[in-house]
């Protein structure tokens, strides 16, 4: 179980590194393709592209709870969780962890 969690954590970390790297290269490529020709601005390198991404995130997105997925999804899931029965919650937890849910007992 612990190995699985470590592998999952390493996988998420590597995915994040790849996603950030890809976003930086896409930003750099688009900037270097468009802005020098359209506005006469200088080309940028990879580090500047990452800085530009962080700056736009600060100016336009902020660092609030909910991240880039938005707080609306987080709020809706919280409302659904509150409306679930304990059996439904256990079933959801079991599904998220990859194990079979316990069979429901009938009264």
KOLZA-290640 format. One record per residue: residue in one letter; x, y, z of N, C-alpha, C in turn. Coordinates in steps of 0.001 Angstrom, whole numbers, padded with zeros to 6 digits, always signed. Layout:
% KOLZA-290640
AXYZXYZXYZ ...
***
This chain:
% KOLZA-290640
X+000819-001193+000000+000000+000000+000000+000864+001259+000000 X+001921+001240+000842+002779+002403+000930+003549+002618-000381 X+004006+001528-001008+004707+001644-002282+003817+002261-003347 X+002555+001844-003315+001606+002365-004294+001436+003875-004129 X+001349+004317-002886+001203+005748-002617+002453+006511-003056 X+003617+005923-002816+004860+006573-003236+004923+006654-004751 X+004573+005550-005427+004565+005566-006896+003588+006602-007433 X+002426+006676-006801+001419+007645-007240+001936+009076-007044 X+002572+009326-005905+003129+010649-005639+004217+011015-006631 X+005092+010061-006927+006149+010305-007909+005534+010556-009287 X+004479+009801-009609+003797+009992-010888+003185+011381-011011 X+002525+011838-009943+001944+013185-009958+003039+014240-010085 X+004140+014038-009373+005246+014987-009453+005806+015060-010868 X+006059+013891-011470+006596+013880-012829+005615+014487-013826 X+004313+014194-013651+003309+014802-014517+003339+016316-014394 X+003461+016820-013164+003529+018263-012948+004737+018886-013617 X+005896+018222-013493+007116+018740-014128+006952+018780-015649 X+006402+017706-016219+006195+017663-017670+005196+018729-018103 X+004107+018899-017341+003091+019895-017688+003652+021312-017623 X+004424+021619-016584+005012+022955-016454+006019+023196-017570 X+006826+022189-017875+007803+022324-018955+007107+022547-020289 X+006059+021774-020563+005319+021929-021820+004678+023308-021902 X+004064+023759-020801+003439+025084-020799+004478+026174-021036 X+005670+026024-020446+006740+027003-020667+007193+027043-022102 X+007372+025876-022715+007808+025846-024108+006733+026367-025057 X+005476+026053-024769+004388+026576-025612+004333+028097-025500 X+004420+028618-024278+004407+030069-024071+005580+030725-024780 X+006769+030163-024608+007955+030725-025245+007826+030702-026767 X+007362+029590-027312+007237+029469-028763+006225+030456-029327 X+005075+030556-028673+004061+031502-029152+004536+032943-029047 X+005169+033277-027935+005686+034634-027762+006713+034949-028848 X+007672+034049-029025+008743+034301-029994+008238+034284-031432 X+007129+033629-031678+006572+033586-033020+005746+034844-033313 X+004986+035313-032320+004045+036402-032567+004557+037801-032227 X+005059+037990-031022+005326+039358-030579+006457+040073-031303 X+007551+039399-031688+008564+040154-032441+008035+040658-033793 X+007257+039826-034463+006740+040223-035773+005628+041268-035653 X+004753+041114-034674+003612+042022-034559+003937+043334-033856 X+004719+043255-032764+004932+044437-031939+006389+044865-031828 X+007298+044140-032443+008711+044478-032379+009340+044221-031019 X+008733+043360-030223+009278+043031-028908+010375+041980-029048 X+011285+041912-028071+012366+040923-028165+011865+039503-027877 X+012627+038526-028347+012337+037117-028055+012665+036845-026592 X+012039+035817-026028+012279+035458-024635+012839+034044-024571 X+013479+033710-023461+013976+032350-023277+013046+031599-022318 X+013343+030345-022068+012454+029466-021307+012157+030000-019901 X+013161+030452-019207+012959+030971-017850+012031+032179-017834 X+012167+033038-018825+011282+034194-018908+009849+033762-019220 X+009694+032715-020016+008358+032205-020324+007688+031669-019059 X+008452+030946-018223+007887+030467-016959+007514+031636-016049 X+008358+032647-016007+008046+033844-015222+006798+034544-015724 X+006633+034580-017032+005433+035175-017617+004180+034393-017228 X+004279+033055-017214+003148+032231-016778+002791+032502-015317 X+003787+032585-014456+003544+032861-013038+002928+034252-012870 X+003455+035230-013593+002929+036583-013504+001466+036651-013938 X+001127+036003-015034-000269+036020-015474-001165+035294-014483 X-000654+034250-013855-001427+033528-012837-001702+034439-011640 X-000705+035188-011227-000884+036105-010103-001856+037218-010462 X-001701+037805-011637-002523+038947-012019-003960+038568-012350 X-004152+037438-013008-005486+037104-013504-006153+035945-012779 X-005382+035078-012129-005994+033911-011512-005933+033906-010006 X-004882+034454-009457-004709+034398-008017-004311+032999-007570 X-004092+032843-006278-003710+031552-005717-004723+031131-004658 X-005978+031182-005009-007045+030819-004089-007282+029317-004112 X-008086+028847-003164-008447+027429-003125-009239+027079-004375 X-009042+025895-004871-009730+025480-006086-008795+025445-007269 X-007703+026175-007194-006703+026134-008253-007257+026482-009615 X-006663+025933-010645-007074+026239-012014-008373+025539-012371 X-008801+024576-011589-010075+023916-011860-011235+024799-011441 X-010982+025754-010593-012018+026674-010162-012680+026226-008871 X-013122+027187-008090-013764+026899-006834-015159+026313-006998 X-015786+026543-008148-017153+026064-008374-017210+024542-008268 X-016267+023840-008875-016241+022378-008809-016088+021928-007368 X-015199+022567-006647-014942+022211-005253-016197+022407-004415 X-016904+023486-004636-018126+023774-003891-019216+022751-004213 X-019372+022412-005489-020391+021438-005874-020117+020070-005266 X-018855+019659-005255-018514+018362-004675-018789+018368-003177 X-018523+019475-002498-018824+019584-001074-020312+019464-000798 X-021118+020085-001653-022576+019989-001495-023044+018553-001709 X-022502+017891-002718-022870+016501-002960-022481+015623-001776 X-021299+015855-001240-020810+015060-000107-021750+015217+001082 X-022217+016430+001336-023119+016676+002460-024454+015955+002291 X-024885+015773+001051-026171+015129+000780-026083+013607+000679 X-024891+013031+000785-024722+011583+000674-025014+010895+002000 X-025475+009666+001880-025633+008820+003064-024251+008267+003432 X-024085+007781+004657-022790+007193+005032-022381+006031+004110 X-023341+005252+003643-023024+004142+002736-022498+004657+001403 X-023121+005730+000895-022661+006313-000373-021263+006901-000219 X-021001+007519+000923-019668+008081+001166-018611+006983+001191 X-018910+005886+001879-017962+004771+001952-017722+004180+000565 X-018784+004060-000217-018652+003535-001569-017764+004447-002422 X-017940+005758-002283-017110+006709-003025-015662+006620-002573 X-015440+006560-001258-014065+006425-000746-013409+005162-001283 X-014160+004061-001276-013622+002791-001757-013288+002881-003239 X-014150+003496-004017-013893+003645-005444-012674+004507-005723 X-012481+005551-004924-011333+006437-005117-010025+005748-004733 X-010086+004844-003754-008861+004172-003329-008578+002916-004140 X-009520+002501-004985-009294+001347-005845-009696+000011-005238 X-010310+000018-004066-010730-001242-003457-012226-001402-003623 X-012694-002605-003423-014123-002879-003556-014861-002303-002349 X-016037-001712-002576-016797-001217-001439-017410-002375-000656 X-017632-002141+000615-018272-003158+001449-019721-003306+000995 X-020223-004541+001015-021608-004726+000584-022565-004008+001521 X-023607-003422+000941-024587-002697+001730-025439-003682+002512 X-025718-003344+003731-026579-004197+004559-027995-003663+004493 X-028959-004577+004427-030345-004166+004385-030956-004358+005753 X-031796-003433+006134-032437-003483+007445-033876-003881+007291 
***
